[in-house]
Amino acid sequence: MLEAVLLVGGQGTRLRPLTVTTPKPMLPVAGVPCTEHQIARAREAGVTRVVLGTSYKPEVFLEHFGDGSRFGVELVYATEDVPLGTGGAIRHVAPFLESGPDDPVLVFNGDILSGHDIGGQVKRWRDDDADVSLYLTRVEDPRAYGLVPTDERGRVVQFLEKPSTPEEIVTDQINAGCYVFRRSLIDAIPAGRPVSVERETFPGLLAGGAVVTGFVDDGYWLDLGRPLDFVQGSRDLVTGTAPSPALPGPVGDVMVMPGAEVASSAVLRGGTFVGAGATVGPDAVVDGSALFDGAMVAAGAHIKDSAIGYGAIVGSGAFLDGVVVGDRAMIGPGNELVRGARVWPGVALGDTAVRFSSDR
């Protein structure tokens, strides 16, 4: 048996305004909650039992996933009464684990899309007789992340805070949010109080002489914490750039769910996802965007790299580029919104209410 812990916490709460009034509190990424993508990939790697560590609306996860049988795994739930931090959340699930003290336990952070070799990471943990293995990925610009340098044997030598000067960038490797723990080390994390796995648990293990290794994998990786990252993740899943066995349809340039209506003269491209019951009018162009269930894009509208919430309406001739439109909002005809704009749920913008100009 291979067990996994999935720390779902408040999944999707960072993606407001999309989540404020949504009828589905777990935001679908290409039609499926991020947690479902993660469970499917864990199952594919041989995981048979998953403990969901929740702290925000646990009933939503229970209602959707049940006992896990529909998804090919056994699911159990461990809910925090108060937030315990990353390390505290891992310790909180310990009583729900069935693994022996020397068995591996996979731990996944929520809101992460990854294509890394999960089975390969577990195998490397065994081969190295490690205490903990961290999945590391390389990023082009590591300034926004904590750094995790490793030695020639692949052992972690340090955990560094976000660099503030070029001299502090000693590696391009960052913590990518998947760990393999020796079960006994989970039991050793202090219980009943907040603990940071990055600032307390891992540095403490290094100081105590534990074998902490890095599993560097350059496969697909994306943190969905920001709205436009969510749009990117949806686009990558639709095109197959991000792998997932849980996709509701075949990969390609476009994924259109049953019940959606798309006019024959509309142009859909770039990994666009169109949810059930959504409509796209004549001569509209939707490029690399996610339309949630029931969204409506009127004739001649042009939408690029944007997310349109449940039941939201984009009027004829409107132009949106890099925009998040909340559930049931209405963008009147002729509006022009550009990258970074956020429209709250239920808000109505009148005809030609907003136009962007650089004045250059």
NORDA-V74497 format. One record per residue. SS is DSSP state (2 for helix, 1 for strand, 0 for the rest). BURIAL is I if it has 9 or more other C-alpha atoms within 8 Angstrom, else O. Layout:
# NORDA-V74497
{{SS BURIAL} {SS BURIAL}}
This chain:
# NORDA-V74497
{{0 O} {0 I} {1 I} {1 I} {1 I} {1 I} {1 I} {0 I} {0 I} {0 I} {0 I} {0 I} {2 O} {2 O} {2 I} {0 I} {0 I} {0 I} {0 I} {0 I} {0 O} {0 I} {0 O} {0 O} {0 O} {0 I} {0 I} {1 O} {1 I} {0 I} {0 I} {1 I} {1 I} {2 I} {2 I} {2 I} {2 I} {2 I} {2 I} {2 I} {2 I} {2 I} {2 I} {2 O} {0 O} {0 O} {0 I} {0 I} {1 I} {1 I} {1 I} {1 I} {1 I} {1 I} {0 I} {0 O} {0 O} {2 I} {2 O} {2 I} {2 I} {2 I} {2 O} {2 O} {2 I} {0 I} {0 I} {0 I} {2 I} {2 O} {2 O} {0 O} {0 I} {1 I} {1 I} {1 I} {1 I} {1 I} {1 O} {0 I} {0 O} {0 O} {0 O} {0 I} {2 I} {2 I} {2 I} {2 I} {2 I} {2 I} {2 I} {2 I} {0 I} {2 I} {2 O} {2 O} {0 O} {0 O} {0 I} {0 O} {0 O} {0 O} {0 O} {1 I} {1 I} {1 I} {1 I} {1 I} {1 I} {0 I} {0 I} {1 I} {1 I} {1 I} {0 I} {0 I} {0 O} {2 O} {2 O} {2 O} {2 I} {2 I} {2 O} {2 I} {2 I} {2 O} {2 O} {0 O} {0 O} {0 I} {0 I} {1 I} {1 I} {1 I} {1 I} {1 I} {1 I} {1 I} {0 O} {0 O} {0 O} {2 I} {2 I} {2 O} {0 I} {0 I} {1 I} {0 I} {0 I} {1 I} {0 O} {0 O} {0 O} {0 I} {1 I} {1 I} {0 I} {0 I} {0 I} {1 O} {0 O} {0 I} {0 I} {0 O} {0 O} {2 O} {2 O} {2 O} {0 I} {0 O} {0 O} {0 I} {1 I} {1 I} {1 I} {1 I} {1 I} {1 I} {1 I} {1 I} {1 I} {1 I} {2 I} {2 I} {2 I} {2 I} {2 O} {2 O} {0 I} {0 O} {0 O} {0 O} {0 O} {0 I} {0 I} {0 I} {2 I} {2 I} {2 O} {2 I} {2 I} {2 I} {2 I} {2 O} {2 I} {2 I} {2 O} {0 O} {0 O} {0 I} {0 I} {1 I} {1 I} {1 I} {1 I} {1 I} {0 I} {0 O} {0 I} {0 I} {1 I} {1 I} {1 I} {0 I} {0 I} {0 I} {2 I} {2 I} {2 I} {2 I} {2 I} {2 I} {2 I} {2 I} {2 I} {2 I} {2 I} {2 I} {2 I} {0 I} {0 O} {0 I} {0 O} {0 I} {0 O} {0 O} {0 I} {0 O} {0 O} {0 O} {0 I} {0 I} {0 I} {1 I} {1 I} {1 I} {0 I} {0 O} {0 O} {0 I} {1 O} {1 I} {0 I} {0 O} {0 O} {0 I} {1 I} {1 I} {1 I} {0 I} {0 I} {1 I} {1 I} {1 I} {0 I} {0 I} {0 I} {0 I} {1 I} {1 I} {0 I} {0 I} {0 I} {0 I} {1 I} {1 I} {1 I} {0 I} {0 I} {1 I} {1 I} {0 I} {0 I} {0 I} {0 I} {1 I} {1 I} {0 I} {0 I} {0 I} {0 I} {1 I} {1 I} {1 I} {0 I} {0 I} {1 I} {1 I} {0 I} {0 I} {0 I} {0 I} {1 I} {1 I} {0 I} {0 I} {0 I} {0 I} {1 I} {1 I} {1 I} {0 I} {0 I} {1 I} {1 I} {0 I} {0 I} {0 I} {0 I} {1 I} {1 I} {0 I} {0 I} {0 I} {0 I} {1 I} {1 I} {0 I} {0 O} {0 O} {0 I} {1 I} {1 I} {0 I} {0 I} {0 I} {0 I} {1 O} {1 I} {0 O} {0 I} {0 I} {0 I} {0 O} {0 O} {0 O} {0 O} {0 O} {0 O} {0 O}}
